[in-house]
């Protein structure tokens, strides 16, 4: 792993970007990494564009500001592609992971993104089919586990089951575990 890996999440309030960034941080913390997870949003929350950030390192992290030059960008809401510039500051050779039903070539063309890796996964459909709600954060975590090897998918599932089994009904927990698996299997590279 590079000295510090930085991730910027784009979504809308209520879609689970903040929660996904927190789950990611907690999973990686349990594997021995130093981590940060924090959101950035305005006064209006539900439905409003927002960002969340992660920093992951093998060493203590002393930087405490928004991520401006991420190694990875995760877009939870595809409508964000048309209103913000998700690839802004993305490091050369970086990873762009987008929740969209279209192939990676479509995202490349839409954004004019020529360098770096682009991955897509239809996380909203997976969430609807497995959980019954259009909150795509767990399928996105599964996809992120596939495209960035530092995130062990089995640890994500184990952590989710342990953390949420007392807060959510068993069928919802197991639906999220299936959603993580499907995100991992169904992510497309292009």
Buried (B, 14 or more C-beta within 10 A) or exposed (E): EEEBBBBBBBBBBBBBBBBBBBBBBBBBBEEEBBBBBBBEBEEEEEEEBBBBBBBBBEEEBEEEEEBEEBBBBBBBBBEBBEEBEBBEBBBEEBBBBBBBEBEBEBBBEBBEBEEBBBBBBBBBBBBBBBBEEBBBBBBBBBBBBBBBEBBBBEBBBBBBBEBBEEEBEEEBBBBBBBBBBBBBEBBBEE
